[in-house]
Amino acid sequence: MKKLALILVTTILFAGCRKVDVPMPINQIPSELAISSLSGIKLETPFVTSSVSMNVKSETAQIVTIKIFDISNRVVSKSTSEVKVGDNILKVYTSALPSSAYRIALFDDKGNQLGITDFNKL
């Protein structure tokens, strides 16, 4: 009986002292979308077919406006999105745009530009 109790206590102690793997955070930002500044916009890739992931980084929780401009600087797409403080991964759909060069910009609710970047629709 003492041997059984000793084996049971040893097993419990051994199991309690083993290393526990901590899972990685599931909402980690991929390196191609990382933004080092406090706010801005970054596309996953500058070459887009039908859609692209985009990181919108904001210093405050707010509603932002995302505008896509063509090469003659005309707005060809405009949408709003609610963002939280920090990184926000959004999807931009471009299948309706013809193949060309574009600029995508991010604006706060007062119209201040928070970031801008270019992309090519293939």
N, C-alpha and C positions, 0 to 999 in steps of 0.2 A: 504494500500500500504506500509506504514511504517512497519507494522507487517511482511509482506512478505519479505521485504528487510532485516529486522532484523533476521528473521529465516534463510534466505539464507546466510547472513554473518556469523551467528553462526555455521551453518552447514559446511561452507567452513573452518572456523577456527578450528572446532572440527576435521574435516577430515584431515586437514593439520598438526595437532599436535599429531596424533595417532602414535604409535610405528610401525616402519617398520622393518620387519624381513629381516635380511641379509642372503642370501643363503650361505651355506657352499661351500668351493672351490670344484670343481668337480675333481680336480686332486690330492686330498689328498692321501698320502701314507698310506696303511693299516698298523697297528701296527706290524703284523707278517713280514712285509717287511722293516721296519724302520732300518736304519743304522745310528749309532751315530757318527762314524768317518767321516773324510772328503772324503774318498774313500773306496771302497770295493764291495763285492758281497754278496748277501743274498738270499737264496731260501725261498719260501713261506712255504715249509715243507720238511723235510729230507726224506720223504717216497713218492715216485713218481710212478705213473702208466704210463700214456701216455704223460702227459705234466705237467709243473709246472711254476708258475710265479716266476720271479727273479728280484730283484732290483740290478741294477748296478749303483753305485754312483761314480761320477768322479769330480775331482777338476777343470778339464778343458774340454772344448768341444774337442773331438778327436775321432779317429777310434780305437776301442779296438778289441782284439781277445779273443774269448771265446773258451776254450779247455776243452773237457771232457776226463778224463783218466780212464782206467780200473784198476783193483786191481794190475796188474803187471806194472803199470805206463806207459802204452802205450796210445797214443792219439787215441781215437776211434771216436771223432767228433771234428771239428774245424770250427768256423765261425767268421766273422767279423761283427761289428755293429757300426754305428755312434751314439755317445752319446753326450748329452748336459751337461753343468755344473749342478751338483746336482744329483737328483734321476732320474733314467730311468727304467721304468718297461718293461721287456722283457718277452717273452714266450719261454720256452725251451721244445722242443718236444723230447720225449724219447721212443716212441713206437717201434723204430727199434732196440733198445738196449735189449739184453737179461737180465733176472733178475740177479742182482748182485749188488755189492757195487761200487760206482764211486766217482770220485773227479772232481769238476768243478772249473776252474781257469780263472782269468781275467788278460789280459796282455795289456800294452800300445803299441804304435807303435814302441817303441825301444826294446820291449821284456821284460820290467820290469813287474814283477808280482804285480798286484794291489790288489788282493784278491783271496782267495781259500776257498772252503767249500766241504763237503762230502754229498752224498745222496745215498739212496738205491732204486734201481728200483725193484718194486714188480712184 
